Amino acid sequence: MSERSEPLNILETFTVLQPDLQAVAVDVSPTLYQELDENFNDFKGHVLVSSYRFDSDWSSWEIHPAGDEIVC
């Protein structure tokens, strides 16, 4: 997590909204979700703004029993 001056690509860099609504850019990596828990108080009270691209429809639905999700 560092200061950035270049525009962000939302497919490569996600944004965490902290409880005080401060936005923090985080790089997408294989350990992203572990790092979110470690760096943001188990992610309690935080919101992840992210984007994913898929080449085909999903064969099943997914569920987040402890959180909300908006899919466009």
N, CA, C and O of each residue as an XYZ file, in Angstrom:
288
protein
N       0.846     -1.163      0.000
C       0.000      0.000      0.000
C       0.895      1.230      0.000
O       1.675      1.439      0.929
N       0.781      2.031     -1.031
C       1.619      3.211     -1.111
C       0.881      4.302     -1.874
O      -0.146      4.049     -2.503
N       1.416      5.521     -1.811
C       0.851      6.638     -2.547
C       1.039      6.386     -4.039
O       2.073      5.870     -4.463
N       0.029      6.754     -4.836
C       0.092      6.534     -6.276
C      -0.262      7.819     -7.002
O      -1.132      8.566     -6.556
N       0.409      8.082     -8.120
C       0.096      9.265     -8.912
C      -0.441      8.896    -10.294
O      -1.017      9.746    -10.974
N      -0.265      7.662    -10.715
C      -0.741      7.206    -12.015
C      -2.179      6.702    -11.899
O      -2.579      6.231    -10.835
N      -2.971      6.795    -12.989
C      -4.315      6.214    -12.961
C      -4.233      4.708    -12.707
O      -3.285      4.049    -13.133
N      -5.225      4.178    -12.014
C      -5.229      2.766    -11.673
C      -6.048      1.965    -12.676
O      -7.050      2.455    -13.198
N      -5.625      0.741    -12.943
C      -6.379     -0.219    -13.734
C      -7.117     -1.097    -12.737
O      -6.485     -1.847    -11.992
N      -8.454     -1.018    -12.710
C      -9.223     -1.717    -11.682
C      -9.112     -3.236    -11.797
O      -9.478     -3.946    -10.859
N      -8.619     -3.748    -12.914
C      -8.387     -5.190    -13.027
C      -7.083     -5.606    -12.346
O      -6.891     -6.783    -12.041
N      -6.189     -4.650    -12.107
C      -4.895     -4.938    -11.489
C      -4.767     -4.381    -10.082
O      -3.945     -4.853     -9.296
N      -5.569     -3.388     -9.764
C      -5.513     -2.734     -8.465
C      -6.932     -2.545     -7.961
O      -7.744     -1.896     -8.620
N      -7.239     -3.104     -6.799
C      -8.553     -2.946     -6.198
C      -8.482     -1.801     -5.189
O      -7.401     -1.301     -4.878
N      -9.636     -1.397     -4.688
C      -9.705     -0.334     -3.692
C     -10.416     -0.843     -2.451
O     -11.454     -1.497     -2.547
N      -9.864     -0.549     -1.307
C     -10.497     -0.860     -0.027
C     -11.035      0.441      0.554
O     -10.289      1.405      0.728
N     -12.338      0.465      0.855
C     -12.923      1.583      1.581
C     -12.906      1.213      3.051
O     -13.528      0.235      3.465
N     -12.194      1.999      3.832
C     -12.071      1.747      5.263
C     -13.313      2.294      5.984
O     -14.081      3.051      5.390
N     -13.516      1.924      7.246
C     -14.693      2.411      7.969
C     -14.845      3.935      7.967
O     -15.968      4.437      8.019
N     -13.727      4.685      7.909
C     -13.802      6.148      7.848
C     -13.952      6.651      6.413
O     -13.873      7.853      6.159
N     -14.173      5.712      5.464
C     -14.359      5.953      4.030
C     -13.094      6.414      3.320
O     -13.165      6.885      2.185
N     -11.933      6.287      3.966
C     -10.671      6.530      3.282
C     -10.472      5.399      2.286
O     -10.687      4.235      2.624
N     -10.065      5.721      1.067
C      -9.829      4.722      0.021
C      -8.349      4.371     -0.030
O      -7.486      5.248     -0.053
N      -8.070      3.061     -0.047
C      -6.696      2.568     -0.096
C      -6.581      1.630     -1.290
O      -7.337      0.663     -1.388
N      -5.652      1.898     -2.195
C      -5.416      1.025     -3.348
C      -4.594     -0.177     -2.912
O      -3.621     -0.038     -2.171
N      -4.995     -1.370     -3.379
C      -4.245     -2.601     -3.085
C      -4.017     -3.352     -4.385
O      -4.930     -3.502     -5.198
N      -2.796     -3.821     -4.573
C      -2.471     -4.575     -5.783
C      -3.100     -5.961     -5.737
O      -3.151     -6.595     -4.683
N      -3.578     -6.424     -6.886
C      -4.124     -7.774     -7.008
C      -2.951     -8.744     -7.033
O      -2.023     -8.591     -7.827
N      -3.002     -9.744     -6.157
C      -1.937    -10.737     -6.086
C      -2.549    -12.063     -5.658
O      -3.702    -12.094     -5.226
N      -1.803    -13.159     -5.767
C      -2.328    -14.462     -5.333
C      -2.683    -14.500     -3.846
O      -3.495    -15.328     -3.432
N      -2.092    -13.625     -3.044
C      -2.357    -13.617     -1.601
C      -3.236    -12.433     -1.176
O      -3.265    -12.064     -0.002
N      -3.946    -11.849     -2.135
C      -4.747    -10.651     -1.877
C      -5.682    -10.814     -0.689
O      -5.671     -9.981      0.217
N      -6.487    -11.864     -0.672
C      -7.517    -11.983      0.366
C      -6.907    -12.231      1.749
O      -7.442    -11.748      2.746
N      -5.822    -12.958      1.826
C      -5.103    -13.131      3.089
C      -4.560    -11.780      3.564
O      -4.650    -11.446      4.745
N      -4.002    -11.015      2.636
C      -3.446     -9.712      2.987
C      -4.531     -8.736      3.435
O      -4.291     -7.910      4.315
N      -5.718     -8.820      2.842
C      -6.808     -7.948      3.269
C      -7.135     -8.197      4.734
O      -7.289     -7.252      5.508
N      -7.240     -9.465      5.116
C      -7.514     -9.794      6.516
C      -6.387     -9.304      7.424
O      -6.644     -8.735      8.485
N      -5.153     -9.523      7.011
C      -3.997     -9.148      7.836
C      -3.846     -7.632      7.970
O      -3.533     -7.131      9.050
N      -4.068     -6.905      6.878
C      -3.795     -5.468      6.860
C      -4.986     -4.594      7.238
O      -4.822     -3.405      7.510
N      -6.187     -5.179      7.257
C      -7.386     -4.369      7.489
C      -8.288     -4.981      8.565
O      -9.493     -5.118      8.355
N      -7.711     -5.350      9.719
C      -8.474     -5.779     10.888
C      -9.492     -6.872     10.562
O     -10.675     -6.737     10.875
N      -9.030     -7.951      9.937
C      -9.907     -9.055      9.515
C     -11.017     -8.583      8.580
O     -12.024     -9.273      8.417
N     -10.844     -7.435      7.976
C     -11.728     -6.813      6.990
C     -13.084     -6.405      7.568
O     -14.024     -6.155      6.813
N     -13.195     -6.337      8.875
C     -14.433     -5.905      9.521
C     -14.684     -4.432      9.240
O     -13.807     -3.598      9.466
N     -15.887     -4.104      8.743
C     -16.267     -2.721      8.483
C     -15.679     -2.134      7.215
O     -15.834     -0.938      6.967
N     -15.010     -2.941      6.404
C     -14.383     -2.481      5.176
C     -15.192     -2.928      3.963
O     -15.996     -3.857      4.046
N     -14.970     -2.253      2.834
C     -15.629     -2.601      1.573
C     -14.550     -2.756      0.510
O     -13.654     -1.920      0.398
N     -14.641     -3.838     -0.274
C     -13.706     -4.062     -1.375
C     -14.388     -3.676     -2.680
O     -15.467     -4.174     -2.998
N     -13.750     -2.786     -3.432
C     -14.222     -2.399     -4.765
C     -13.282     -3.076     -5.749
O     -12.080     -2.810     -5.758
N     -13.841     -3.956     -6.583
C     -12.993     -4.759     -7.472
C     -13.714     -5.024     -8.776
O     -14.919     -4.800     -8.896
N     -12.970     -5.496     -9.737
C     -13.535     -5.836    -11.037
C     -12.880     -7.116    -11.542
O     -11.674     -7.320    -11.403
N     -13.696     -7.951    -12.120
C     -13.211     -9.206    -12.708
C     -13.759     -9.316    -14.115
O     -14.844     -8.808    -14.399
N     -13.041     -9.955    -14.976
C     -13.495    -10.179    -16.346
C     -13.573    -11.684    -16.572
O     -12.639    -12.421    -16.253
N     -14.704    -12.135    -17.129
C     -14.904    -13.550    -17.426
C     -15.223    -13.698    -18.911
O     -15.910    -12.857    -19.492
N     -14.724    -14.763    -19.517
C     -14.931    -15.001    -20.944
C     -16.204    -15.781    -21.235
O     -16.629    -15.860    -22.388
N     -16.821    -16.361    -20.203
C     -18.048    -17.133    -20.409
C     -18.895    -17.087    -19.137
O     -18.424    -16.677    -18.076
N     -20.151    -17.517    -19.264
C     -21.037    -17.575    -18.109
C     -20.527    -18.603    -17.105
O     -19.823    -19.544    -17.474
N     -20.884    -18.420    -15.836
C     -20.529    -19.371    -14.794
C     -21.485    -20.550    -14.855
O     -22.649    -20.385    -15.222
N     -21.017    -21.717    -14.508
C     -21.867    -22.908    -14.515
C     -22.696    -23.015    -13.243
O     -23.627    -23.819    -13.186
N     -22.378    -22.221    -12.216
C     -23.137    -22.232    -10.971
C     -23.039    -20.855    -10.317
O     -22.210    -20.028    -10.695
N     -23.898    -20.631     -9.336
C     -23.854    -19.386     -8.572
C     -22.904    -19.549     -7.396
O     -22.666    -20.664     -6.932
N     -22.374    -18.457     -6.925
C     -21.576    -18.477     -5.713
C     -22.352    -17.751     -4.616
O     -23.330    -17.061     -4.904
N     -21.932    -17.899     -3.386
C     -22.642    -17.279     -2.273
C     -21.640    -16.742     -1.261
O     -20.579    -17.329     -1.045
N     -21.986    -15.632     -0.653
C     -21.176    -15.013      0.398
C     -22.056    -14.874      1.636
O     -22.678    -13.828      1.818
N     -22.130    -15.874      2.479
C     -23.040    -15.852      3.618
C     -22.739    -14.759      4.638
O     -23.632    -14.358      5.385
N     -21.519    -14.276      4.685
C     -21.171    -13.269      5.681
C     -20.937    -11.889      5.054
O     -20.388    -10.999      5.703
N     -21.347    -11.712      3.809
C     -21.099    -10.428      3.149
C     -22.055    -10.186      2.014
O     -22.828    -11.068      1.642
N     -22.006     -8.999      1.465
C     -22.843     -8.608      0.344
C     -21.988     -8.487     -0.900
O     -20.777     -8.281     -0.824
N     -22.645     -8.619     -2.060
C     -21.923     -8.517     -3.317
C     -22.877     -7.964     -4.366
O     -24.054     -8.323     -4.402
N     -22.362     -7.096     -5.211
C     -23.114     -6.580     -6.345
C     -22.411     -7.071     -7.591
O     -21.209     -6.852     -7.747
N     -23.137     -7.733     -8.487
C     -22.563     -8.231     -9.736
C     -23.258     -7.538    -10.891
O     -24.486     -7.537    -10.976
N     -22.473     -6.950    -11.780
C     -23.020     -6.279    -12.974
C     -22.590     -7.041    -14.209
O     -22.937     -6.654    -15.325
